[in-house]
Amino acid sequence: MTPTGTQIPVARPFLDEQETEAVRRVVLSGWLTQGPEVEAFESEFAAFVGARHACAVSNCTTALHLALQAVGVGAGDEVITVSHSFIATANAIRYCGALPVFVDIEAGGFNIDPTLIADAITPRTKAILCVHQMGMPCDLASIVAIGKRFSIPVVEDAACASGSEILWDGQWEKIGKPRADIACFSFHPRKLLTTGDGGMLTTGNSEYDAKFRLWRQHGMSVPDTVRHGSKRVIFESYPELGYNYRMTDLQAAIGRIQLHRLPGFIAERRRLAERYRQQIGQIAGLEAPVEPSWARTNWQSYCVRLPQWLDQRDAMQLLLDRGISTRRGVMTIHREKAYAGDHTHRVAGSLARSVAAQENAIILPLFSQMTDTDVLTVVDALQDAVETLGSRPLKAGQAH
């Protein structure tokens, strides 16, 4: 045992005086809400991922809502996705009046199993919403091919995937370069690139982008920046229902600094993830996450599978007692009370892998400021959990 008083959170955003100065500049400019900083952030993010269009919004949930609405999802429709995701993925579908159709994740991974999608398609299927879970790219090539075969739009929940890459036709491309129809990103503090909160939609479709920009600001026909900068009086109109889904210039100023830092964040997280992999490989029964040969994850989260006989909550408590914060494996939406009843969702086949991932995996601390010593402290505690808890009598339902 290696007792330690060190407090290691599961995540920690990296911000310093550069972000402070960016916010100060915006405050002194007098323009705080959506304005020139948002426009600059959108341009820089689009260039970073290789997208024709990028539209900033208040968070990723609102991005998902607008994306689904843009591709035509409405009342009575179905959208194929995973239960193994944060609840916002399915909530955005229900905001449109549509029904989430849950399929299982792949064996040995945490992303949607593309081989299950075709069988879940019905005449009511309006979109496929795939998730790059914890920053690990899903098999987008297979999913896009299915979408094209059935003429169904594909939306990417790329909340965790800023800076992640996928090998496409022999070239490495950023997630968000338009291969699917629309990609949606989150800038929550748990993500590598944070603006406090915020989101972004990327697409190659000009009509979609125009819709996003209209809907995010109450359906206003003329943006504030255009009206305030005009030499002539302009009266805006509101041709259709919209929302207050805007990002502020304060957030965007932070985002621009964070975007510049992002490659460095990713490089350090990949180095730390490799340290984890080397150390965890020496602990019997633990399974480290696997990066496919065609993917480069940003390692937004590092999720390990526990032995079947090791109780998840007990292991997490042992680490917490050592000052180490963890999270359980990603939730399964269909098991939440908000999704009780057939009217809230449809399950296509078994979700056994999704449930197992939630119950038998934990997310370990990983952030840019971690040290190699921190990694070893976490691994030592995991080793102790396996040895200490493995010697206890089994609980009901557990098996070696």
N, C-alpha and C positions, 0 to 999 in steps of 0.2 A: 504494500500500500504506500502511496505517496501523497499524504495530506497536503493540501495547499489552500492558502487563503486568497489566491488569485481569483478575481472575478472575470470570467470570460463569457461575454454575451454571445448569442447565436449570430448576431449581425451588428454592424456598427457603420453608419455612413461616414465617409471621409469628406470633411469640409474644413476650410481654414480661412485665412484672411483674404484669399482671392475671391471667394464667394461673398464674403462680407463687403469687400470693396465694390463688387458688382451690384449688390443690393443698394449700397449707399449711392452709387451713381444713378440708379433708377429713381430712388426716393427724391434725390435733389433735382431730377429732371422734371418732376411734377406729373409725369404720365405713369400711373401705377397699374392700370388694368391692361387688357389685351391691346398691344400696340406694336411699336417698332422692334422691341426686344423679342416678342413672340414671333414676328415675321423673320427676324434674323435667325432665331433658334430653329424654326421650321426649315429654312434654307440650308442651314448647316447640318441638320439631322438628315435631310434628304440626300445631301451630298455624301454623308458618312455611310449610309446604307446602300446608296446607289438607286434611289427611288426618284421618279419624276415629280411626285408630290408628297408633301408631309404636312399634316394639319394638326396643330396642338389643341388639346382639350383639357378639361379639368382633372380627369383621371382615366385609367384604363377601362373601368366599367362603362363610363359614358362613351368611350371610344368603341367598345364592343357593341353598345346599343346603336350608335350611329352606323357602324359597319353593317350590322344585320339589317337595319332599316334600309340602307342604301341598296343592298342586293335584293330587296323585295320581300324580306321576311315580315309576315303579318299575322293577324288573328287566324287561328286554325291551322297554321303551317307547322312543320316539324323541322328541327335542326339536329343533326347527328353530332354528338360530342362525347366527352368522357364524364363520368361521375367523379373520377379521381382528379379533382382540381379544386381550386378555391371557389367558393359558392358563387362568386361574381360571374363566372363563366356561364352558368345556367341561368342566373338571375337576368342577365342581359337578354337571353332568349325569351324569357317570360315577360319582360318589359314590352316586347313586341306583340304579346298575345299569343306567342307560339309555344310549342311543346318541346322540351329537350328530350332527345332520344339517346340514352346512354349505352355505349358499347364499352367493352373491357380494354384494359391496357395490354401492352405486349408482354410476353414472358421474359422475365429478367430485366425489364426496364420500367419506366414510369410514364411512357407516352402511349397514345392511342394505337391500337393494333389495326393497321390498314386492312388486313385480311378480313376484318369483321364488318367493314363499312358497307360493302355492296349489299349484304344480306339485310341490313337495317333500312335500306332505302325503300320508300313507299311513294305512291303518287303525291303525297302531301309533303315530301322532303323538299325544302327550299334552300338549304345551305348545309355545308359541312363546316363545323367549327373545331379546328384542331388546336392543341395546346403544346407549346414548347415548354414542357414542365420543368421547373427549377433551372431554366436556361438551357437544358439539353434539347437540341433540335429534334423534332419528330421526323418521321420518314416522309418529308414533304413531297418528294418526287412521286412516290406511290399514291399519295392522297390527291395531289393535283391531277394525276392521270385518271383516277377514279372520277373526280369532279368533271373532267372533260368528257369522259366516256358517257356519263349520264347527264351532261349539261347542267351541272349543279355548281353554284359558286362556292369557293373555298375561302374562308376567313381564318386568319391565324391569330390565336391568342398568344401573342409574343410578350406578355406582361413581364416575364422574367428574362427575356432573351436579348436585351440590348447588347450588341457586340458579338453575339454568337454567330457562328458561320456554318455553312453547309457546302458540300462539294457538288457543284451543278455543271454537268457537261465538261468535267475535267478542270473547272475553275472554282476557287474558293470565293463564295459570295456571302455578304452579311445577311442575316435574317432581316427581312423588311424590304429587300430588293424584290420588286413585284414578280413573283413566280405564282403565288396564289393571287386572289383578287384584291384582298386588303389585309394588312397586318396591323395589330394594335399593341401598343407598348405602355408599360407603367413606369412612373418615376417616383413611386412610393419609397420611403426611406429604407425598406428592406432590399430594394433593387440596387444594382451597381451605380446606375446614373439616377440621382434623385433631385427633384425640385421641391421636396417637402411633400408634395402630391402633384399629380399631373399625368397626362397621357399624350400619346401621339398616334395618328393613323398615317400609314404610308400606302400608296397605291400608284399604279400606272394609268389609272382611268380618270381622265379630267372631269367627267360628269360626276363621278363619285366624290371627287375632291370638292367640287362646287357645292354639292349637297351638304357635305360636312361643314363647310364654311357658312352656309346659310343657316343650317339647323343649330349650330353651336351657339348662335347669338340671337335666339328668339325668332329666327326666321327673318331677321332684318335684311332688307334688300341692299342697303348700303352700309358697309362697315364704318365704325367710328373714325378710323384713321382717314378714310376717304372724305367723309363729311367735314371733319375738322380741318382738313388740309385744303379744302376747296375754296376758290376765290368767288364762287357763286353759291347762293343759298340752295341747299338740297333738302328736300323732304323725303325721308325714308318711308318705305311701306313694308307691310308684313304679309306677303302673299300666301304663306302657309305656316302651320304650327311649328314652332321651334322650341329650343331649350336654352337654359343658361348653363352651357357647358364650356365656358371660356377658361383659358389659362391666363394668368396675370403676367405683366412684364416683370414683376418681382421674381416670380418663379422661373420665367424664361431666362433671366439674367444668370440665375444660379445654374440652370440647365446648360447654358453655353459653356460655362467653366467646366462643369462636370463632363460634358461631351469631349472636351479637350483632354481631360484626364483619363477618359474611359480606356483607351488602349493600355495604359499603365496599370490601371486597376485589374484588367483581365490578365495581363502577364503575371502579376503577383499572385492572383488567385489560382492560376494554372500551376504555378510553382508550388503553392501551398497544398493544392489538391494532389499533386504528385507525391508530396511528403506524406500526406494522409494515406495514399494508396500503398506506398511502400511499407508503412508501419502497420496498417490494418491487415495487410496480407499475412502478417505473422500471428494474428489472433484467430485461433480455430473457431469456425462457425460464422464469422462475420463476412459479409459480402460487400465489397466496395462497388460503387456505381461504375458502369462501363461506358466509355465513350466510343461510339461506332467509328469506323475508319473514315466515314464520309461526313463526320460532324466535328466541330470544334466548339465546345460549350464555353460559356463565360464563367461557369461554376458559380452561378448565383446562389445555389445551395448545394451542400454535400450531404447526400442522403445514403445511409448504410442500412442494409438489411441485417436483422438480428437472427440468431438461431431460433428455431421454433420453440425451443424449451425456455428461452430467456424472456421473462415478462417485460414488456415494453415500458410500462409505467415504473416498475421497480428499477430498471436500468436508468431511466431518466432521472428518477429521484436520487439515486446514488450519485450521478454526475452533478445534480443540483446541490447536493450536500457538500460537494467539493468546490462549489462556486462556478460550475460550468452549466450554462444554459443550453437546452436543446429544444427541439420541437418534434412532435410525433410525425409519422409519415403523413403525406398530404391527405386531406380529408376526402371522404366519399360523399358526394352531395346527396345521393338518394337515401342516405341513412339519417339525414337531418330532418327535424320536425317540420321545417318549412316545405319539405318535399314529400310529406306523407300524403298518400292518396294518388290514385291513377290520374287525376286531373292535373297534377303538377309535373308529370314526366312519364316517359315510357322506357322500359328496359328491354334492350335487344340482346337476348342471350344471357349468359352468366357474367357476373361481375366479381367472380371469385378472386381474380388477380388484383383487382382494385382494392378489395377489402383486405386482402393479405398485405398489400403494400401499406395501407393505413395502419394496420395493427402490428406489423412486424418490422417496421423501419423507423429510424429516427434521423433527424437532420442535425448535423454537428455544426459547431461554430465555424464560420469561415468569413473573413473580411480582410480588407487590404492591410490593416494595421496589425494583424496577427503576426506573431513571431514563430520561429521554429520551436522555441521552448513551449509556447502555447499549444502547438500541435501535439507535442510529446506529452504535455499535461493531460490533454483530452484523451489521447490514446492510452496512457497509463490508467486513467479512470475507466475506460472501456474494458481494458484487460482485467482490471479488478472486478468489474461488474460480471464479466463472463466467469471468472474463477469463483467469486463469492456467491453470486446468485445461483450459479450452476450447481452448487453444493446443497441448496435448499430443497425441501420436498416440492414436487411438482404440484401446481394448482390444477383444479379441474379443467379438462380440455386441453392441457398441455401435453406434449410428448417429445421425447428425445429423438 
